């Protein structure tokens, strides 16, 4: 039985700590914490397994506050449960510079925050990856060490954002039964009553996507408890649409948009204390209520100890593999395998599209990294992301390592963040570079969190040809390079592609591999023991006392080499620098950067994209051969001629600058 008399004051503690923090900050969103406090109290009282003494326990249940604007609910909850990071002083410093209690929950700021949320819909979409990650690891390591659930608290805004449609259809299709979404259905949005913008039936929408869904009273502890029990028994993901009152307890503002994103104010805060019978002062919690919450925090300690016993009983080799993967370390045979691949490629020097070279590299990567989980947004044959080592994942069957994401680029990117955050998995997924626009919010959030995810983006320029300007990316490289922490790699040939995969697997953050449709010759100099791409830029053609240096990335390196050869034939010493990664290059020491960008009188860059970003290498007075507008539909060789991205154009640009 649910002890309502006990739970009410526990929920009120969440409400008032949240109200007090928002009041102190003079900024924040008190409405959701006040309205959803009963939901969270019932959830943590009996249904979620966590251990505040070990917030990173691998088999903990995951709790995602997708409605990140209600962050004080999470901080208040973790403080009361006994999470060490969330002291009362941190609550008092809500939204202040340097505090871990940021305006929206930020992964890495405090232990217990499972993912960064705030951009609506992304917490929900990320949780799909977490729930999928649990099933994948369970299939590999068994119930004894991987058997946990994912819970999400979502708002109407989360469910209105388009990515939620991608996420819920995917979760329903995959039958992710260990996923439960609690919808804080308070009928209020920032602009006013929800009905001014939304009148759909959320329950029927989820049911149509293959979920188990029901409606309850979100302030009835018994109903919440019973719904969570039913969800745990379902063979499908579950939605609990809980009707709540935003700002519950505020006599004059409850149920209004006015309590959504503004402090209650002094008078309404005092009135709320009176209405809830809360006699404690600001940031004070009566000892008996605090003790009740600490007992809840200790509730799963026994389950944790039992898990530890099962974990320690594992075969030593199997346990070491589990630990390695949870730490995110790569196995010792990874680097030698990649060196052998480079050696073979340098010996063969195959002319191939870098998307095809990526497939070859993936054959090596997937063979030595059992933690990789691949996929594509319905472009497997174009992205070349599936190898013989990975079988497809099917609804209810999680023994494979390949996800058919469907045409869901945003959902795929967000879920891959969730896969990485779940631990023990290195996800990669493919689409066209042009569609990075659909993925961009999740790419940005992944960069903010530092999730190790590899985004494979093919058809990287006008080189894709006949599909035309709708599919030909021109501004996308600049846009991706502008995201802090996102590693963009545009390899020039098969060897650089293998190097890019090695770098991406090692990188402790998200990376993008930008790959061609057209074949490219190998220009990499070797030796196989050296990964030249690690330095971001390096000379592949060197002359004595060069007067001209040509810079290029990807498919345009071939053009730069041909241009250099013609200039050299005319008696103009010319070097060529391949630039697979701006980010890696500008991480080098100043002497190396100067050795690459200095020296020659004339610098010209060539890339089948816009100029933005290149001035950092060539200077404002440097020459650029590339795109200044959108592409066109036609055979790719004709397009390069049409837009003047040719060896002759590059050589002419260099000679013009020499004569200036």
C-alpha positions as CSV (number, residue, x, y, z in Angstrom):
1,X,0.0,0.0,0.0
2,X,1.1,3.6,-0.7
3,X,1.5,5.7,2.4
4,X,0.0,9.0,1.2
5,X,0.5,10.8,4.5
6,X,4.2,10.0,4.2
7,X,4.6,10.8,0.5
8,X,2.8,14.2,0.6
9,X,5.4,16.0,2.7
10,X,8.2,14.3,0.8
11,X,6.8,15.7,-2.4
12,X,6.3,19.1,-0.8
13,X,10.0,19.1,0.1
14,X,10.8,18.9,-3.6
15,X,8.4,21.7,-4.3
16,X,9.7,24.1,-1.8
17,X,13.4,23.5,-2.3
18,X,12.7,24.2,-6.0
19,X,10.7,27.3,-5.3
20,X,13.3,28.6,-2.9
21,X,16.2,28.1,-5.4
22,X,14.3,29.8,-8.2
23,X,13.4,32.7,-5.9
24,X,17.1,33.0,-4.8
25,X,18.2,33.0,-8.4
26,X,15.4,35.4,-9.5
27,X,15.3,33.1,-12.5
28,X,14.0,29.6,-13.4
29,X,11.0,27.4,-13.9
30,X,9.1,26.5,-10.7
31,X,6.0,25.3,-12.3
32,X,7.2,21.9,-13.5
33,X,8.9,20.9,-10.2
34,X,5.8,21.8,-8.3
35,X,3.5,20.0,-10.6
36,X,5.6,16.9,-11.1
37,X,6.9,16.4,-7.6
38,X,4.3,13.7,-6.8
39,X,5.2,11.8,-9.9
40,X,8.9,11.8,-9.0
41,X,8.3,11.0,-5.4
42,X,6.2,7.9,-6.2
43,X,8.8,6.8,-8.9
44,X,11.8,6.9,-6.6
45,X,9.9,5.6,-3.5
46,X,9.5,2.1,-5.0
47,X,10.3,1.8,-8.6
48,X,13.7,3.0,-9.6
49,X,17.0,1.5,-8.6
50,X,19.8,3.9,-7.9
51,X,22.6,4.3,-5.3
52,X,23.6,7.8,-4.3
53,X,26.7,6.3,-2.8
54,X,27.8,5.1,-6.2
55,X,26.0,7.2,-8.9
56,X,27.9,5.5,-11.7
57,X,26.9,2.0,-10.7
58,X,26.7,0.3,-14.2
59,X,23.4,-1.5,-13.5
60,X,21.6,1.5,-12.1
61,X,18.3,2.5,-13.6
62,X,18.6,5.7,-15.7
63,X,16.4,8.7,-15.0
64,X,16.2,11.3,-17.8
65,X,14.6,14.7,-17.1
66,X,13.8,15.5,-20.7
67,X,11.9,18.6,-19.6
68,X,15.2,20.1,-18.6
69,X,13.7,23.5,-17.8
70,X,12.5,21.9,-14.6
71,X,16.0,21.2,-13.6
72,X,15.5,22.2,-9.9
73,X,13.3,19.2,-9.5
74,X,16.3,17.0,-10.3
75,X,18.7,19.0,-8.1
76,X,16.3,19.0,-5.2
77,X,15.6,15.3,-5.6
78,X,19.3,14.4,-5.7
79,X,20.0,16.6,-2.7
80,X,17.3,14.8,-0.6
81,X,18.4,11.4,-1.8
82,X,21.9,12.0,-0.6
83,X,23.9,12.5,-3.8
84,X,27.2,14.0,-2.6
85,X,27.5,16.6,-5.4
86,X,24.1,18.2,-4.7
87,X,24.7,20.1,-1.4
88,X,22.4,22.7,-0.1
89,X,25.0,25.3,-1.0
90,X,24.7,24.1,-4.6
91,X,21.0,24.5,-4.5
92,X,21.4,28.0,-3.2
93,X,23.6,28.8,-6.1
94,X,21.1,27.6,-8.8
95,X,21.9,29.2,-12.2
96,X,25.0,31.0,-10.9
97,X,28.3,31.0,-12.7
98,X,30.5,28.0,-11.6
99,X,27.7,26.1,-9.9
100,X,26.8,22.5,-10.9
101,X,23.1,23.5,-10.7
102,X,22.9,25.0,-14.1
103,X,19.8,26.4,-15.7
104,X,19.3,23.1,-17.5
105,X,20.9,19.7,-16.4
106,X,24.4,19.3,-17.8
107,X,26.0,16.0,-18.1
108,X,29.3,15.9,-16.2
109,X,28.5,18.8,-13.9
110,X,27.2,16.5,-11.1
111,X,27.1,12.8,-10.7
112,X,23.6,11.5,-11.3
113,X,22.9,13.7,-14.3
114,X,22.6,11.1,-17.1
115,X,22.4,13.5,-20.0
116,X,22.3,17.1,-20.9
117,X,18.7,18.2,-21.5
118,X,16.9,21.4,-22.2
119,X,16.5,21.5,-26.0
120,X,13.1,19.8,-25.9
121,X,12.6,16.4,-27.3
122,X,16.3,15.5,-27.1
123,X,16.2,13.9,-23.7
124,X,13.4,11.6,-24.8
125,X,15.2,10.7,-28.0
126,X,18.5,10.2,-26.2
127,X,16.7,7.8,-23.8
128,X,15.9,5.6,-26.7
129,X,19.6,5.0,-27.1
130,X,20.0,4.3,-23.4
131,X,17.2,1.7,-23.4
132,X,18.6,0.2,-26.6
133,X,22.1,0.1,-25.1
134,X,20.8,-1.8,-22.1
135,X,19.3,-4.4,-24.3
136,X,22.4,-4.7,-26.4
137,X,24.7,-5.1,-23.5
138,X,22.3,-7.5,-21.9
139,X,22.4,-9.7,-25.0
140,X,26.2,-9.8,-24.7
141,X,26.8,-10.0,-20.9
142,X,23.5,-11.5,-19.6
143,X,21.0,-10.6,-16.9
144,X,23.5,-11.1,-14.1
145,X,25.3,-7.8,-14.8
146,X,23.0,-5.9,-17.2
147,X,19.4,-5.6,-16.3
148,X,18.1,-2.1,-15.7
149,X,15.4,0.3,-16.8
150,X,15.2,3.8,-18.3
151,X,12.7,6.3,-17.0
152,X,11.9,9.6,-18.6
153,X,10.0,12.6,-17.4
154,X,8.7,14.5,-20.4
155,X,6.7,17.6,-21.0
156,X,4.2,18.7,-23.7
157,X,7.1,20.5,-25.4
158,X,9.1,17.3,-25.6
159,X,6.2,15.6,-27.3
160,X,5.5,18.5,-29.8
161,X,9.1,18.6,-31.1
162,X,9.4,16.6,-34.3
163,X,12.3,14.4,-33.0
164,X,9.8,12.9,-30.5
165,X,7.9,11.3,-33.4
166,X,11.1,9.7,-34.7
167,X,12.0,8.5,-31.2
168,X,8.7,7.0,-30.2
169,X,8.1,5.2,-33.5
170,X,11.6,3.7,-33.2
171,X,11.2,2.6,-29.6
172,X,7.8,1.1,-30.4
173,X,9.2,-0.7,-33.4
174,X,12.1,-2.2,-31.4
175,X,9.8,-3.1,-28.5
176,X,12.1,-1.5,-25.9
177,X,10.0,-2.8,-23.0
178,X,12.4,-1.5,-20.3
179,X,11.6,2.1,-21.3
180,X,8.9,4.1,-19.4
181,X,8.0,7.7,-20.3
182,X,6.0,9.7,-17.7
183,X,4.3,12.6,-19.5
184,X,3.7,15.6,-17.2
185,X,0.4,16.5,-18.8
186,X,-0.4,19.9,-17.2
187,X,-2.2,21.4,-20.2
188,X,0.0,24.6,-20.1
189,X,2.7,25.9,-22.4
190,X,4.7,29.1,-22.3
191,X,2.1,30.9,-24.5
192,X,-0.8,29.8,-22.4
193,X,-3.3,26.9,-22.4
194,X,-1.9,24.0,-24.5
195,X,-5.1,23.9,-26.5
196,X,-4.1,27.0,-28.4
197,X,-1.5,24.9,-30.2
198,X,-2.2,21.2,-29.6
199,X,-5.3,19.2,-29.4
200,X,-4.0,15.7,-30.4
201,X,-4.5,12.6,-28.4
202,X,-1.1,11.7,-27.0
203,X,-2.2,8.3,-25.6
204,X,-3.5,7.1,-29.0
205,X,-0.5,8.5,-30.7
206,X,1.8,6.4,-28.6
207,X,-0.4,3.3,-28.9
208,X,-0.3,3.7,-32.7
209,X,3.5,3.6,-32.5
210,X,3.4,0.3,-30.6
211,X,3.6,1.5,-27.0
212,X,1.5,0.6,-24.0
213,X,-0.1,3.8,-22.9
214,X,-2.6,5.0,-20.2
215,X,-3.9,8.1,-18.5
216,X,-3.8,8.7,-14.8
217,X,-4.2,11.4,-12.2
218,X,-0.6,12.7,-11.6
219,X,-1.4,13.7,-8.0
220,X,-2.8,10.4,-7.0
221,X,0.1,8.4,-5.4
222,X,-1.8,5.2,-5.6
223,X,-2.5,5.6,-9.3
224,X,1.1,6.6,-10.1
225,X,2.4,3.6,-8.2
226,X,0.0,1.2,-10.0
227,X,0.8,2.6,-13.4
228,X,4.5,2.2,-12.8
229,X,3.9,-1.4,-11.7
230,X,2.0,-2.1,-14.9
231,X,4.7,-0.5,-17.0
232,X,7.3,-2.8,-15.5
233,X,5.3,-5.8,-16.5
234,X,4.7,-4.7,-20.1
235,X,6.4,-6.3,-23.2
236,X,6.4,-2.9,-24.9
237,X,7.7,0.6,-24.0
238,X,5.2,2.4,-21.8
239,X,3.7,5.9,-21.7
240,X,2.1,7.2,-18.5
241,X,0.2,10.4,-19.3
242,X,-0.2,11.9,-15.9
243,X,-2.6,14.9,-15.6
244,X,-1.0,17.4,-13.2
245,X,-1.4,21.0,-12.2
246,X,1.5,23.2,-13.1
247,X,2.7,25.1,-10.1
248,X,0.7,22.8,-7.8
249,X,0.3,24.4,-4.3
250,X,0.6,28.1,-5.5
251,X,-2.8,29.5,-4.6
252,X,-2.9,32.2,-7.2
253,X,-0.6,31.0,-10.0
254,X,-1.2,27.2,-10.1
255,X,-2.6,26.1,-13.4
256,X,-1.4,29.2,-15.3
257,X,1.3,30.0,-17.8
258,X,2.6,32.6,-15.3
259,X,4.2,29.9,-13.1
260,X,6.0,28.2,-16.0
261,X,9.1,30.2,-16.4
262,X,9.2,32.9,-13.7
263,X,9.8,32.9,-9.9
264,X,6.6,32.9,-7.8
265,X,7.6,36.2,-6.1
266,X,7.8,36.8,-2.4
267,X,4.0,37.1,-1.7
268,X,3.1,34.0,-3.7
269,X,5.9,32.0,-2.2
270,X,4.6,32.8,1.3
271,X,1.1,31.9,0.2
272,X,2.3,28.6,-1.2
273,X,4.1,27.7,2.1
274,X,0.8,28.3,3.9
275,X,-1.3,26.4,1.4
276,X,1.0,23.4,1.6
277,X,1.4,23.6,5.4
278,X,5.1,24.0,4.9
279,X,6.4,25.8,8.0
280,X,10.2,25.4,7.4
281,X,12.2,28.4,6.2
282,X,13.9,28.8,2.8
283,X,16.1,25.8,2.0
284,X,15.2,24.1,5.2
285,X,13.8,20.5,5.3
286,X,12.4,19.0,8.6
287,X,14.6,16.1,9.8
288,X,11.9,13.5,9.6
289,X,11.2,14.3,5.9
290,X,14.9,14.4,5.1
291,X,15.3,11.0,6.9
292,X,12.5,9.6,4.8
293,X,14.2,10.7,1.6
294,X,17.6,9.3,2.7
295,X,15.9,6.0,3.4
296,X,14.7,6.0,-0.2
297,X,18.2,6.7,-1.3
298,X,19.4,3.6,0.6
299,X,16.5,1.4,-0.8
300,X,18.6,-0.1,-3.6
301,X,21.8,-0.6,-1.6
302,X,21.0,-4.3,-1.2
303,X,20.3,-4.7,-4.9
304,X,23.6,-3.1,-5.6
305,X,25.4,-5.5,-3.3
306,X,23.7,-8.5,-4.9
307,X,24.8,-7.2,-8.3
308,X,28.3,-6.8,-7.1
309,X,28.4,-10.4,-6.0
310,X,27.2,-11.5,-9.4
311,X,29.7,-9.3,-11.1
312,X,32.6,-10.6,-9.1
313,X,31.5,-14.2,-9.8
314,X,32.0,-13.6,-13.6
315,X,34.8,-15.3,-15.4
316,X,37.9,-13.1,-14.9
317,X,38.4,-12.6,-18.6
318,X,34.8,-11.7,-19.2
319,X,34.7,-9.3,-16.3
320,X,37.9,-7.6,-17.6
321,X,36.2,-7.2,-20.9
322,X,33.1,-5.7,-19.3
323,X,35.3,-3.3,-17.3
324,X,37.3,-2.2,-20.4
325,X,34.2,-1.4,-22.3
326,X,32.6,0.5,-19.5
327,X,35.8,2.6,-19.1
328,X,35.8,3.3,-22.8
329,X,39.3,1.9,-23.3
330,X,40.2,0.4,-26.7
331,X,41.7,-3.1,-26.8
332,X,45.5,-3.5,-27.2
333,X,45.1,-5.1,-30.6
334,X,43.3,-2.1,-32.1
335,X,46.3,0.1,-33.0
336,X,48.3,-2.8,-34.5
337,X,45.3,-3.8,-36.6
338,X,45.0,-0.3,-38.0
339,X,48.7,-0.2,-38.8
340,X,48.4,-3.4,-40.7
341,X,45.4,-1.9,-42.6
342,X,47.5,1.2,-43.6
343,X,50.3,-1.0,-44.7
344,X,48.0,-3.0,-47.0
345,X,46.5,0.2,-48.4
346,X,49.9,1.8,-49.0
347,X,51.0,-1.4,-50.8
348,X,47.9,-1.6,-53.0
349,X,47.3,2.2,-53.4
350,X,43.7,1.5,-54.5
351,X,41.7,4.2,-56.3
352,X,38.3,4.2,-54.5
353,X,35.7,6.4,-53.1
354,X,36.4,7.3,-49.5
355,X,32.9,5.9,-48.5
356,X,34.1,2.6,-49.9
357,X,37.4,2.9,-48.1
358,X,35.5,3.6,-45.0
359,X,33.7,0.3,-45.4
360,X,37.1,-1.4,-45.7
361,X,38.3,0.3,-42.6
362,X,35.2,-0.7,-40.8
363,X,35.8,-4.3,-41.5
364,X,39.0,-4.0,-39.5
365,X,37.4,-1.8,-36.8
366,X,34.4,-4.0,-36.3
367,X,36.5,-7.1,-36.2
368,X,38.6,-5.9,-33.2
369,X,36.1,-3.7,-31.4
370,X,33.1,-5.7,-30.2
371,X,31.7,-2.5,-28.7
372,X,30.9,-0.9,-32.0
373,X,27.2,-0.6,-32.9
374,X,26.6,0.6,-36.4
375,X,23.7,1.8,-38.5
376,X,22.3,4.1,-41.2
377,X,19.4,6.4,-41.7
378,X,18.0,4.2,-44.5
379,X,21.2,4.7,-46.6
380,X,23.1,1.5,-45.8
381,X,24.1,0.8,-49.4
382,X,25.1,4.4,-49.9
383,X,26.9,5.0,-46.6
384,X,28.7,1.6,-46.7
385,X,28.2,1.2,-42.9
386,X,27.4,-2.5,-42.7
387,X,30.2,-5.1,-42.6
388,X,30.1,-8.8,-42.3
389,X,30.8,-8.7,-38.6
390,X,27.5,-7.0,-37.6
391,X,24.1,-8.6,-37.9
392,X,20.9,-6.5,-37.9
393,X,19.1,-5.8,-34.6
394,X,15.4,-6.8,-34.9
395,X,12.4,-6.0,-32.8
396,X,12.9,-7.9,-29.5
397,X,16.2,-9.5,-30.8
398,X,19.2,-7.5,-29.7
399,X,22.0,-10.0,-30.4
400,X,23.1,-8.0,-33.5
401,X,25.2,-4.9,-33.8
402,X,23.5,-3.0,-36.7
403,X,20.6,-0.7,-36.4
404,X,18.3,0.1,-39.3
405,X,17.4,3.6,-38.0
406,X,15.0,4.4,-40.9
407,X,14.7,7.9,-42.3
408,X,15.2,9.4,-38.8
409,X,18.5,11.4,-39.0
410,X,17.8,13.5,-35.9
411,X,16.4,10.6,-33.9
412,X,19.4,8.5,-34.9
413,X,22.0,11.1,-33.8
414,X,20.2,11.7,-30.5
415,X,19.8,7.9,-29.8
416,X,23.5,7.4,-30.6
417,X,24.3,10.0,-27.9
418,X,22.2,7.8,-25.6
419,X,24.0,4.6,-26.7
420,X,27.4,6.3,-25.8
421,X,26.1,7.5,-22.5
422,X,24.7,4.1,-21.5
423,X,28.3,2.9,-21.4
424,X,30.2,0.1,-23.1
425,X,29.2,1.0,-26.6
426,X,30.9,2.9,-29.4
427,X,28.1,3.9,-31.9
428,X,28.4,5.0,-35.5
429,X,25.7,5.9,-37.9
430,X,25.5,7.0,-41.5
431,X,23.6,9.6,-43.6
432,X,24.5,12.1,-46.4
433,X,26.5,15.2,-45.4
434,X,23.7,17.4,-46.6
435,X,21.4,15.8,-44.0
436,X,23.7,16.8,-41.2
437,X,21.2,19.8,-41.0
438,X,18.6,17.3,-39.7
439,X,21.1,15.9,-37.1
440,X,22.7,19.2,-36.1
441,X,21.0,19.8,-32.7
442,X,22.0,16.3,-31.5
443,X,25.5,16.8,-32.9
444,X,25.8,20.0,-30.9
445,X,24.5,18.4,-27.8
446,X,26.9,15.5,-28.2
447,X,29.8,17.9,-28.5
448,X,28.6,19.7,-25.4
449,X,28.6,16.4,-23.5
450,X,31.6,14.8,-25.2
451,X,29.9,11.6,-26.2
452,X,32.1,9.3,-28.3
453,X,30.0,8.9,-31.4
454,X,31.1,8.5,-35.0
455,X,28.9,10.2,-37.6
456,X,29.6,8.8,-41.1
457,X,28.5,11.4,-43.7
458,X,28.9,10.5,-47.3
459,X,28.2,12.2,-50.6
460,X,30.2,15.1,-49.4
461,X,30.1,17.7,-52.2
462,X,29.0,18.5,-55.7
463,X,30.9,15.2,-56.5
464,X,27.6,13.4,-55.8
465,X,26.5,14.6,-59.2
466,X,23.0,14.2,-60.6
467,X,21.0,14.5,-57.4
468,X,21.6,18.2,-57.7
469,X,21.7,21.2,-55.3
470,X,19.1,19.8,-52.8
471,X,21.6,17.0,-51.9
472,X,24.9,18.7,-52.6
473,X,26.4,20.2,-49.4
474,X,28.3,23.5,-49.8
475,X,28.0,25.2,-46.5
476,X,27.9,22.1,-44.3
477,X,31.6,21.6,-43.7
478,X,31.8,25.2,-42.4
479,X,28.8,24.7,-40.2
480,X,30.1,21.5,-38.7
481,X,33.6,22.9,-38.1
482,X,31.9,25.8,-36.2
483,X,30.7,23.4,-33.5
484,X,33.1,23.4,-30.5
485,X,34.3,19.9,-29.6
486,X,33.1,18.3,-32.8
487,X,36.0,16.6,-34.7
488,X,35.5,16.9,-38.5
489,X,37.6,14.6,-40.6
490,X,37.6,14.8,-44.4
491,X,40.1,12.2,-45.7
492,X,41.7,12.5,-49.2
493,X,42.1,8.8,-50.0
494,X,41.8,5.3,-48.7
495,X,44.8,5.7,-46.3
496,X,43.6,8.9,-44.8
497,X,40.2,7.3,-44.4
498,X,41.7,4.4,-42.3
499,X,43.6,7.0,-40.3
500,X,40.4,9.0,-39.7
501,X,38.6,5.9,-38.4
502,X,41.5,5.2,-36.0
503,X,41.4,8.8,-34.7
504,X,37.6,8.8,-34.4
505,X,37.6,5.6,-32.3
506,X,40.2,7.1,-30.0
507,X,38.6,10.5,-29.7
508,X,36.7,11.2,-26.4
509,X,34.0,13.1,-28.1
510,X,31.8,13.1,-31.3
511,X,33.4,13.0,-34.7
512,X,32.2,13.3,-38.3
513,X,33.8,11.4,-41.2
514,X,33.1,13.3,-44.4
515,X,33.3,10.9,-47.3
516,X,33.1,11.0,-51.1
517,X,31.0,9.2,-53.7
518,X,33.6,9.4,-56.4
519,X,36.9,7.4,-56.6
520,X,40.1,9.1,-55.4
521,X,43.7,8.0,-55.9
522,X,46.1,7.4,-52.9
523,X,48.5,10.3,-52.3
524,X,49.4,9.5,-48.7
525,X,53.2,9.2,-48.4
526,X,53.4,6.6,-45.6
527,X,55.0,5.0,-43.7
528,X,52.3,2.7,-42.3
529,X,53.5,3.2,-38.8
530,X,52.6,6.9,-38.9
531,X,49.1,8.3,-38.8
532,X,49.7,11.6,-40.6
533,X,46.1,12.7,-40.2
534,X,46.6,13.0,-36.4
535,X,48.3,16.4,-37.0
536,X,45.3,17.7,-39.0
537,X,47.4,18.9,-41.9
538,X,50.6,17.7,-43.4
539,X,52.6,18.1,-46.6
540,X,52.1,15.4,-49.2
541,X,54.2,17.1,-51.9
542,X,57.3,19.1,-51.0
543,X,59.6,21.2,-53.1
544,X,62.7,23.2,-52.3
545,X,62.0,26.9,-51.4
546,X,58.3,26.7,-52.4
547,X,56.8,29.9,-53.8
548,X,53.3,28.5,-53.7
549,X,51.5,26.2,-51.1
550,X,48.2,24.6,-52.1
551,X,45.9,23.5,-49.3
552,X,43.1,21.1,-49.8
553,X,40.9,18.5,-48.1
554,X,39.2,15.3,-49.3
555,X,38.5,15.0,-53.0
556,X,40.2,18.3,-53.8
557,X,43.6,17.1,-52.7
558,X,43.8,15.3,-56.1
559,X,43.1,18.6,-57.8
560,X,45.7,20.4,-55.8
561,X,48.3,17.8,-56.7
562,X,47.6,18.1,-60.4
563,X,47.8,21.9,-60.1
564,X,51.1,21.7,-58.3
565,X,52.6,19.4,-60.9
566,X,51.6,21.9,-63.6
567,X,53.1,24.8,-61.7
568,X,56.3,22.8,-61.0
569,X,56.5,22.1,-64.7
570,X,56.4,25.8,-65.3
571,X,59.3,26.3,-62.9
572,X,57.2,27.4,-59.9
573,X,58.2,25.4,-56.8
574,X,54.9,24.4,-55.2
575,X,54.0,22.4,-52.1
576,X,50.7,20.6,-51.4
577,X,49.2,20.3,-47.9
578,X,46.4,17.9,-47.2
579,X,44.1,19.2,-44.4
580,X,41.9,16.3,-43.2
581,X,41.0,18.1,-40.0
582,X,41.0,21.8,-39.0
583,X,40.4,20.9,-35.4
584,X,43.4,18.6,-35.1
585,X,45.6,21.0,-36.9
586,X,45.0,23.9,-34.6
587,X,45.7,21.7,-31.6
588,X,49.3,21.4,-32.7
589,X,52.1,23.5,-31.3
590,X,52.8,26.9,-32.9
591,X,56.1,25.7,-34.5
592,X,54.3,23.0,-36.4
593,X,51.4,25.3,-37.4
594,X,53.9,27.9,-38.6
595,X,55.9,25.2,-40.5
596,X,52.7,24.3,-42.5
597,X,51.1,27.8,-43.0
598,X,54.3,29.8,-43.3
599,X,57.1,30.0,-45.8
600,X,55.7,30.4,-49.3
601,X,54.6,33.7,-50.7
602,X,51.3,32.5,-52.1
603,X,48.7,30.3,-50.5
604,X,45.7,28.9,-52.2
605,X,43.1,26.6,-50.8
606,X,40.7,24.4,-52.8
607,X,37.6,22.7,-51.5
608,X,34.3,22.0,-53.1
609,X,32.5,24.0,-50.4
610,X,32.4,27.7,-49.3
611,X,35.5,29.5,-48.2
612,X,34.4,30.1,-44.6
613,X,37.0,28.8,-42.2
614,X,39.9,28.6,-44.6
615,X,41.3,32.1,-43.9
616,X,42.7,30.7,-40.6
617,X,45.2,28.8,-42.8
618,X,45.7,30.9,-45.9
619,X,45.0,34.4,-44.6
620,X,42.5,36.9,-46.0
621,X,44.8,37.6,-49.0
622,X,45.1,33.9,-49.8
623,X,43.4,32.5,-52.8
624,X,40.4,30.2,-52.7
625,X,38.9,27.9,-55.4
626,X,35.6,26.5,-54.4
627,X,31.9,27.2,-54.2
628,X,30.2,30.5,-53.8
629,X,26.6,29.3,-54.2
630,X,24.6,26.2,-54.5
631,X,25.4,23.3,-56.9
632,X,23.5,21.9,-59.9
633,X,22.3,18.6,-61.3
634,X,24.7,16.9,-63.7
635,X,27.6,14.4,-64.0
636,X,30.1,15.2,-61.3
637,X,33.1,15.8,-63.6
638,X,31.0,18.3,-65.6
639,X,30.0,20.0,-62.4
640,X,33.6,20.5,-61.3
641,X,34.3,22.1,-64.7
642,X,31.2,24.2,-64.6
643,X,32.0,25.6,-61.2
644,X,35.7,26.1,-62.0
645,X,37.1,23.7,-59.4
646,X,39.9,22.3,-61.6
647,X,43.7,22.0,-61.6
648,X,43.9,24.8,-64.2
649,X,41.8,27.1,-62.1
650,X,43.9,26.5,-59.0
651,X,47.2,27.0,-60.9
652,X,45.9,30.1,-62.6
653,X,44.8,31.5,-59.2
654,X,48.3,30.9,-57.8
655,X,50.0,32.5,-60.8
656,X,47.7,35.5,-60.6
657,X,48.6,36.0,-56.9
658,X,52.3,35.6,-57.7
659,X,52.1,38.3,-60.3
660,X,50.1,40.6,-58.0
